[in-house]
Amino acid sequence: MTQLPTKSQILEWISENPTQTSKREIAKAFGIKGADRIDLKRLLKELEAEGHLEKRKKTYRDPDRLPPVSVLQVKAPNDQGDLFAQPLEWHGEGVEPVVLIVPRASDPALGEGDRILARLQVVHEEDHNYEARLIRRIGASPRRVVGIFRKGAEGGRILPIDKGSDKEWQVAADAAGGARDGELVEAEQAGPKSRLGLPRARIVLRLGDPSEPKAVSLIAIHQHGIPDDFPPEVLAEADGMKPAGLKGREDLRDMPLVTIDPWDARDHDDAVLAQPDDDPKNPGGFVLWVAIADVAHYVTPGSKIDVEARKRGNSSYFPDRVVPMLPDRLSGDLCSLHEGVPRACIAVRMVIDAEGNKRSHRFVRGLMRSPASLSYQQVQAAMDGTPDERTGPLLEPVIRPLFGAYKALAAARDRRQPLDLDLPERKVVLTEEGKVESVDFVERLDAHRLIEDFMVLANVAAAETLIAKKTPLLFRVHEEPPADKLESLRDTAEAAGLVLAKGQVLKTRHLNRLLHDAAGGDEAELINLATLRSMTQAYYSPKNFGHFGLALQNYAHFTSPIRRYADLVVHRALITAHGWGPDGLSQQDLETLESTAQHISDTERRSMMAERDTTDRYLAAYLSDRLGAEFTGRVSGIAKFGLFVKLDETGADGLVPISTLGNEYFHFDRDAGTLMGADSGRIIGLGQRARVKLVEAAPVTGGIAFELLELDDETVEQGGRRRVSRGRKPGRNGPSPRRKPAKAQKKDAKTRRKVSRQRRAKP
């Protein structure tokens, strides 16, 4: 008798060989013959019943770029419920294509982590390049869900905490894991749907009371799959490390390199110094030093810490905690440039002229000792004339020269014209118990801009050095806006009485001119939002496509290796380029550079989404005791199911459902980003002033809902249920679009057709 493969081996074969998935081909692959085929058929049937496979008609693959028939992994639904997928067979250059799954009525429900075989069609849409239609589901990673457990007679149910998700999960009594009623849990998919029509789940982790303040960030961490516990072997490796010595390093310990960070910073990975240049050939110039923690000395390629750091990609920051990329022994101790202690660093010495132009630079591997860890507020207060006991002695020798160099760099920045968006940053302030005390807008100080300009210059120097030395690296890439998004921005500007000229190569200075013309007017926020939405998302790549937003051709992240894996790779590249030791780029680093770039770009987006969701939940908690209160704000988003309003007071975003906007149909124009009333002709668009009433604030999901009272100082009619027209565009007095049949009507019609067929079939 032939040894039958395991289910895991079958799924692995199908995943790796998506065009050879018939029973005959699988039997041939595993050498199964004769009567053993009956057992293979049984295994395949079981996999199909368990939801891992779905039997569909045979298909073939054309291996050309992204093949017409391809293996995809399903991502989580977006805010509008659309399913996108990651193409697992993409080996091309540049940014990975975006694939939208277009389901048919007969298709099974797909979830995050599912692997599918799909037929692809090239499209040229704003947010995706391919559309996929399911051929068959070929495997799945167990889907994870975070929610509230409700105990029942035969186990219980899980109510997901995702915004907009109303699908419950059935939990059997022996899969509850001891969870209590009302407890926050993490669960994974456990087989096909139950007899109640609900997907089955198995509780794998109990997270405690969802009303506890600590649960807010915990929900986002687990919901987005961010690793928050270090394996014991990683902690042991970190705990066994000792501080680096002076051997092989330049001694920088007598240089007054100071760290300047937020007052509540948990780590210090950069220090700065500026001194007037005494070279008579550079009158009014400065010598700048930027020293960065030498993380590469401790995190060597292939080590347990390195594998874990790459897996995480970056640190994630929440109002009440940090999920670090590195264990605390490194991030909070050996790699943090604390004052008064020797710390290993990689530093760059840069010479600028009086106009802020960089004349030269060189990198050193050194040992430094910072005389002070300062906050932005301290440094700014000292420069404004009110130094404290810590900044007083440093004002003349350290702080004032820093601001002198910053003035020169600011002049160079003004000439370069990086994109200058005015989008205030909000900060959630918590009490000691973890509850929201206030939501503040972060004040932008010159001390903030000083550090930003120093870091940008150091990042440019790193990229230029590695390009000159022909050493592979990861660039920080930000491509220019696509033509269709620019056209949409141009339309928005024209509607506001402003101009974004055509017929020229787009530069950031053109966008800055538009932003400047809008500044101070009623349309300022609209133009800032529309400009932001026209931008592409920055990412990491071993190929250099420039950084449009910063108006720089050569740019790499070098300044934050404690919290970004990309910077660690750049540090290793500098070590290799200068021959500083064996802890530079490994052969594996070089071979996986492209996949590393894709992975850490993904983890960066994952952290951004988790951080945003956490802020949303805190804001919902903050507003939850103010139901019925009225607020002012602006329309910040338009969707087919309603509009979003951002509040002036807190920056919180909430939904105004389409069903609350008067007794008429609304046409959703995706290109223009508007809703138009079929009868009234009212147009709702980005940036309009709004007055709303708070009707819902759900801390667990972060969902906030408003009722629209006024739009641009005009009262908005309230009424019964409405729909959005996706058909022809209505005119002011034109007929209303036809309603779609209700579900009940569809079901009745289907039943009548079935009965009619059965009657005709009888002899």
ABEGO torsion letter per residue (X at the ends): XBBBBBAAAAAAAAAABAABABAAAAAAAAGBBEAAAAAAAAAAAAAAAAGABBBBBBBBBBBBEBBABBBBBBBBBBAAGBBBBBBAABABBEBBBBBBBBBBAABBBBBBGBBBBBBBBBBBBAABABBBBBABBAEBBBBBBBBBBBBBAAGEBBBBABBGBABBBBBBAAAAGGBBBGBBBBBBBBEBBBAAGBBBBBBABBAEBAABAAAAAAAAAAAAGBBABBBAAAAAAAAABBBBBABGBBBAAABBBBBBBBAABABBABBBBBBBBABAABBGBBBBBBBBBBAAAABBBGBAAAAAAAAAGBBBBBAABBBBABBAAAAABAABBBBGBBBBBBBBBBBBBAAGBBABBBBBBBBBBBABBBBAAAAAAAAAGBBBAAAAAAAAAAAAAAAAAAAAAAAAAAAAGBBBBBBBBBBBBBBAAGBBABBBBBBBBAAAAAAAAAAAAAAAAAAAAAAAAGBBBBBBBBBBBBAAAAAAAAAAAAAAGBBBBBGBBBBAAAAAAAAAAABGBAAAAAAAAAAAAABBBBBBBABBAEBAAAGBABBBBAABAAABAAAAAAAAAAAAAAGAEAABBBAAAAAAAAAAAAAAAAAAAAAAAAAAAAAAAAAAAAAAAABGBBBBBBBABBBAAEBBBBBAAAGBBBBBBAAABEBBBBBBBAAAGBBBBAAAGBBBBBGBBBBBBBABBBAAAGBBBBBBABBGGBBBBBBBBBBBBABBBBBAABBBBBBBBBAAAAAAAAAAAAAAAAAAABX
